[in-house]
Amino acid sequence: MRIRTRMTLWYAAVMVASLTLMGVLSYHEFVREAAYYYYEQRGRIGGHELDDWLRAEAEFERLSVAPAG
């Protein structure tokens, strides 16, 4: 069950990133969903909300950078 949950969370994160980059989701929606994903990865243990939010923002920036070429 744990592996299935990880795969489901990973798949959800990929889908959110893809939809955001296609313009379907806004920046805020992506960050909110990704931050919640990180919260779930930690076993839903609170107290790291700001860390999760900042990590999600950094992930959005990483995914949004177009490759040079």
Secondary structure in CASP SS format (residue, H / E / C, confidence):
PFRMAT SS
TARGET T0000
AUTHOR 0000-0000-0000
METHOD secondary structure of the structure
MODEL  1
M C 1.00
R H 1.00
I H 1.00
R H 1.00
T H 1.00
R H 1.00
M H 1.00
T H 1.00
L H 1.00
W H 1.00
Y H 1.00
A H 1.00
A H 1.00
V H 1.00
M H 1.00
V H 1.00
A H 1.00
S H 1.00
L H 1.00
T H 1.00
L H 1.00
M C 1.00
G C 1.00
V C 1.00
L C 1.00
S C 1.00
Y H 1.00
H H 1.00
E H 1.00
F H 1.00
V H 1.00
R H 1.00
E H 1.00
A H 1.00
A H 1.00
Y H 1.00
Y H 1.00
Y H 1.00
Y H 1.00
E H 1.00
Q H 1.00
R C 1.00
G C 1.00
R C 1.00
I C 1.00
G C 1.00
G C 1.00
H C 1.00
E H 1.00
L H 1.00
D H 1.00
D H 1.00
W H 1.00
L H 1.00
R H 1.00
A H 1.00
E H 1.00
A H 1.00
E H 1.00
F H 1.00
E H 1.00
R H 1.00
L H 1.00
S H 1.00
V C 1.00
A C 1.00
P C 1.00
A C 1.00
G C 1.00
END
